[in-house]
Amino acid sequence: MSTPITPSELPTTLGALRTSNYQAKSVREEIRQNLEARLADGIALTASVLGYEDTVLPQLETALLAGHDIILLGERGQAKTRIIRSLVELLDEWLPIVAGSDVRDDPFAPISAFGIDLVAEKGDDTPITWVHRSHRFAEKLASPDTSMADLIGEVDPIKVAGGLYLDDPKALSYGLVPKSNRGIFAINELPDLSERIQVGLLNVLEERDVQIRGHLVRLDLDVMVVATANPEDYTNRGRLITPLKDRFGSQIRTHYPFEVSTEIEIMHQEAHLPVASVPIVVPWFIDDIVARVSHVARRSHVISQSSGVSVRLSIANFETVVANALRRTLRTHDTMVVPRVSDLSAMVQSTQGKIEFDTMDDSDADQVIAALVSLAVRQCFAEVLLEEASEIVDAFNSEAIVHTGDDLPDANYLEVLAAMPALESPVERIAGPGASDGEKAAAVEFVLEGLYLTKRLAKDASGARALYRSRNR
């Protein structure tokens, strides 16, 4: 990896740049050399994306070492944009350009009329400025109304009004692609570009130049292009022209987390939890259930899988469940915020806008979401070895009933534990040693809901409130 240059060491003229022994490199050479150094040192391509260590990232590293333009195919919420933005870290920290250049002209080989004329006029006295790698990344969200002027450029009427001729290269106003010269240009949702604009990108990806209307201008661009697309849009005939597909060197398929544990890691990494006056502790089974809801949704036949079930669903649901637990704690004045199963009902509001239905109306969304949550709870509970299940059920057969809800304080659940000794052992085992009152309360709800979902207890529910009783009554 290149040795970092401090601002005080940066040359300010072309002559000083020559004597500094600076060696100009293409953007692909920069990325390749810096990636080689990272791999040799055992440093990950990116530490902010989880679950791709054995799938996506090795393919991406291979594509970068090959110097390819890349397209990432995947449904929404698969960290495609984050991966693209992380590529900036593979660029050298500082890049010298001709001062005032719109296209980041290389002082040794300028490509714009402005840069060529300035270097010819001033020679070694040509002023140099330095661009940090964070500014060498341009990103565009494709849309049907994206124009050639946005991406490539257009004649600037203001410059023409100032006295320049229409065919003067200096009368041009450059778009995002030329302005990304010697850097990375990213375009999200590539198939949303109109075919006319897609044709305009062909030269960029193959000949590395641009054509602006009828101007005899050729910019020998040095730019790496990275794009994203939804597989359905990308593969459907007519959404993306075949010649444009052919010009991308590597096509890499992203995916959702394979394991619930990976989804939990992402939730913890990305969630922004409220700053509370009391500690927030999330039991392991709440983590598991929230993440598992997304996993069961991705296998549901009533949810559109072509649009995907974003990881953002897990993150938003996690934040919502914790916030609902905080709301209860502020009212009950408990000493710790601990989400319970009853708090999971709050996920309706954070789930509705993030899933699409294939075979039903959105009016039934509440029931579908409740079914997803119940399935996730049942799957999580199935992994718990509950040897005392029959004893707990016997306790309910003796006329016992238990009220639960997101409006009850922890003390109510401690009373249930005191009155029902069969619950003590599984609750302690699930909550863990030294568990707080809030964690024990959450474990009580989890055990009761699990017994209900495995058809060993009956339940009368109204929103986040429930009454558990024997199935024999």
N, C-alpha and C positions, 0 to 999 in steps of 0.2 A: 504494500500500500504506500502511496506517495507520502513523503515527509510533509507534515503540516507547515504551512508558511504563515508567519505572523504578519499582521498588517504593516508593521514598520519595515519589513523586509521586501515589500512588494515594489517592483520597479514602476515608474510612472511614465516612462517614454519607451518607444520602440527600441532605441539604441541601448538603453539600460536593460531592456528585456533580453536583447541579444547577448550582452556581456554576462548576464546572469546564468547562461547555459540552460535556460528553460527550453524544454523539448515539447513541442506541440504534439498532441495525440488526438485521434478521433474519439468520439464519445464511446464507441464500442471498445476501443483499446483501453480506455480509462476503466470502463466497467469490468472488462475481462481481467485486467491486471489487479484491480482492487479485490475482485471476487477470488482470484487465485490466492492472493495473500490471506484472505479470510479463511478459505477452505484449508490452507496449509496450517493456519493457527488454530483450527478447530472452532472458529467463530461462526455462529448460525447466520444465514442470509438475513433473517429477521427474527427478532425475539417476541414480536408483538402479535404474531399469528400462530395459533395453537391448533394441533391436530393434523398438520400438513407435513410433519417431519419426514414421513416415509412415503409420501405420495406426491403432492404438488411441488414442494420445494426442490426435491432432486431433479424433477423435470425442468423447473424454472432455472436452476443452476446450469443445467446442460444447455438450455436455450441461450442463456447469457454468454456462456463460454463460446458458443458457436456464433455469437454475434447476430442472432436472429431478431427480427421484429416478432412480437408475440401477441397472440389473442388468448384471453382467458375466458373459457366458457363455463357458466354456472348460473344457478338460480340466485335470486336476491338473497342478501345476507350471508354470503360465503366469503367475505373479506377480500373480494377481488380488488376493490379500489385501494384498500389498505396495503395489499401486496405491491401494487403499482407504485404507490407513494413511497414505499420503503426502498425502492430502487435508487432513489436519490442518494442514499447513503453510500452507494458504490461509486459515485462520482468523486473526482478530486475536490478537495475543499475549496480551492480558489481557481478561477479561470480568467486569464487576461483577454480583454477585448479592446477594439478600437473605441476610444471614448466617444459617446454619442451615437453609436451604431444601433439601429433598430433590430438588426439580425445577429447581434453578437459576433461581429466580424473578427476572424483570427488576424491579429496584427501581421503575421507572416504571410497570410494568404487571404486577403479580404475578398468577399464575393459581391457585396453591394456596390452600387455606383458611389454612394457616399464614402464607404471605406476605401475603395480603390483610389478615388480622387484625393482623399485626405492623406493617405500614405504616399502617393505620388508627389504631393505638394510639400509635405513636411519631412518626409524621410525618417531619419532616426529621431527627429523631434516630435513624431506623431504621439499625441497623448494616449496613455493607456489607463484603463480602469479595470478593476477586478470584480468579478461576480462570484458570490458565494453559491455553493452547490444547491442550497435551498431555493434559489431563484432560477434554477435551470430546469424547472419542471413546469409544464403547462398542461392544463386539464380542461377538457370540453365535454359536456354532456350532450350527446347527439340528440337532435330533434328534427322533425320533418321540415321546420322552417330555418334550419341552419343553412347559411348561404356560402357561396364561394368566397365572398368578401370576408366572412368570419374566419374561414380556415386558411385561405390562400392570400387574398388581398384584393385591392381595387384601386382605381385611379382616384386620387384625393382631389376633390373639386376645390378645396381651399388652396392647395398648392398650385393648381392650374390658374385659379383666380389671381394668385400672386405673381403670375408671369411665366410659369413653366408651360412647355408644350405638352399636349396629350401623350405624345410618344416618348417623352423624356423619362428615363428610368427613375429620376428623382421625384417625379410626380406620383409615384406609387405609394400607397399606404399598405403595409404588409399585414397579413392575417396571423393567426396563432401558429401555424406550422412554420413559416419562415422565422417568426420571432422565437421559436423553439430551437433554432439552429445551435448546434453544439450542446444539445441537451436532450431531454426526454419529452415527447409529446404523447399524452394519453387521451384516448377518446372512449367514453363510456357509452354503452348501448349502441354499438356501431350499426346494427341493422336498421335503426331508426332514421339514419340518413337517407335522403332521397337518392335515387339511382344516379341522377345527374351529379350530385356531390360525391358519391362513391367513385364515379369515373374520374373526378378531379383529383382523387387521392392515389390513383394508379401510378402516376409519375413519381410521386413522393416516395412510394414504397419500393419502386424498382430502379428508376433512373436517378433518384435523389435530387430531383429538381422540381420547379413549379412553373406553371404557365399562367400568366395573368392577362386575360382577354386576348387582344391581338398584339400585345407588346413583345418585341424581340428581346426578351430578358430571360436569362437562364441563371438561376441561383443554384450553385452546387452545394446543396444542403448536407449537413452532417447531423442527422437527427435519428434517434431511436423511437419507433412508434410502438406503443403498447395499447391494445384495445380490449374491451370487455363486451360480452354479449350473452343473452339468455339462449341456451341451446335450442329451444323451440323456435325462436326468431331466426337463429343462425342457420338452422338446417331446413327450415321451410323454404321451398322454392320461391324465389322472387324477392325475399326480404334482403338478401345480400348477394350482389352480383358475383358470379364465379371467378372472374379475373382478380377481384379484390381478395377473395379467400386465398387464391393461389399465391398471392404475394407475401403472405405472412409465413415466416420461416417455421414457427412452432405454434401449435395449438394445444393448450393445456386445459384439462378439465378439472374444475374445482368441485368440492363436495361439502356436505354438512358433516359435522363430527360423527364419527362412527360409534363412539362410546359415550355413555351418559357422563362418565367421569370427565371427559374432555369438555363437554358442554358446561359442566359445573365450573371448571377452571376458567372458561371464557366468561361465564356469568360473573364470577368473582373479580376477574380482571377488568371488565368493562362497566359493571354496574356503578352507579353513583348513588350511594345510600345517604339518607338524611343524616345531618349532624344532630344527634339527640343529646339531651341532658342526662340520660341514663344509658348504660351499655346496651349494645345490640348484639345478640347472640342468635345465630341461625342454626337450628338443629340439622344434623346430617340428612335426616329423612325429608326435611322441607327442601333442602338443596336438591336432593335426588328427585323428588316429585316434580318440582318446577322444571328441571331440565328434562325429565322424562315426558312431560306433557308435549314438548316440542317433538320428541322422538316418536310418540304414538301418533301425533298429528301428521307426521311425514309418511305414515303408513296407512292413514285413514282413507277409505274409498270415497268418503263424502267431501273431502277437501281437495281442492285443485293442486295436484302435485307439479303441474307444469309451471305454475307461478311460484312454487316453493313455499316452504315454511322457514322464514328467516331465523337466524340465531338471535336477531334483535328481539324476537318474541320471547325467548328465554330471559334475556336481559331485562326487558320491560316488565315481564311477569315477576321476576325476582324483586325488582324495585317496588312494584305495587304491593306484593305480599308483605314486605318489610314495612312499607309505609302504612298499611292497614294495621299491622301489629303495633306500630308506634301510636297510631290514632287511638287504639284501645288502651294502651299503656298510659297515655296522658289522661284518660278518663278514669281508669281504675287505680291510678297512682301506684302501680307495681314498680319494683326496683330495677327491672330489666326488661328490655324489649325482646320477646321471643315469639316468632311467628308460630302459629298453630295450623292444624288442618282447616279449622273454621275460617282462617284468613285467606285460604285458597279461593274462596268464592269471589274475592275482589279481582281475580285475574280476568273476569269477563270483560271489564273495561279496557284492559291492556291487550286482550287477545282479539277482540272483534275486528279491529282495523288491520290486522296483520295476517289473516287467513282469508282465502276465497273458497266458496263452495261450488262444487261441481253439479250436484243433483238436487239442490234444495234452495229455499229462499233464505235470505239473511234474517228473516223474522224468527227462524228456529235456531239462531246462533247460540243463544243462552243454553239451550238443551244440549247442543253438540259440545260446547265447551265444558259443561258440567260432566258430560260422559267421558270426555278426554281426561279430565282431572280424576274422575273416579277410576278409570283404567290405570292411570299412572300411580295412584295411591295403592291400588290392588297389586300391581306389579312390584312396587317397592316393598309392600307388606309381605309378599310371597317370599322375599329373600330373608325375612326375619324368622328365626326359629322360635316359635312360640309354644313351648311345651305346656304352658299353663292355660291354654285356650279353653279346655273343657272345664277347669275350675272356675274360670271367669264366667263362662256361660251358665254354670250351675248357680253362681251367685245371683245372676239375673233371674233365674227361674224361681228364686225365693222372693219374688215381688219387688226386686230392686230396679230402680230406674235412675238414669244419669242424664242431667241436663248439661249441654255444652253450648258454646257460642262465643262470638268475637266481642261480646260485651261483658263477659264474666272475668273477675280477677283470678289470679293464681290461687288464692286461698280456697276458692270453691273446689278446685281440683284436688287440693291437699286433703280436704274433707272426704272426697270420694275415695282417695287412697286409704284414709284411716278407716272408712266404713267397709272397704272391700279389699281385704288382705291379699286376695289372689292376684290383684293388680300390681302389688308392690315389686315383686321380683322382675317381671318383664319390663316394667317402667324403669327400674334402676338399671337394667341391662341395656335398654334402648337409649336412655338419657345419658348413661355413662357415669363413672364414679365422680362423686363430688358435684353432682348436678344441682343447679339452682332450682328454686321453686318454679320459675317460669319454664325451665326445660322439662321438669317433671310434668307440669300441666300439659305441655305440648305432646309429651310421650303418651299421656293418658288418652288424649284425643286421637292420636295416631293408632293406638291399640284398639280403641273402640270402633273407629271408622274401618280399620282393617277387618275386624270381626264381622262388621255389618256387610262389607263388600264381599266377604267369603261366605256369606249367608249363614252366619252363626248367631247374629243378633238382628233385631228389628230396629228400625229407625223412623222417627217422624221428624221431618225437616221443614224448616221455613227460612229460606235465605241462609244466613250464616249461623242460625240457631238450630239445634237438634236435640231430640230426646231419644236415648238409646234404651231399649227394653228387650225382654225375652221374646223370642219368636213364637212362644207357646201361649202368649196372652192376646 
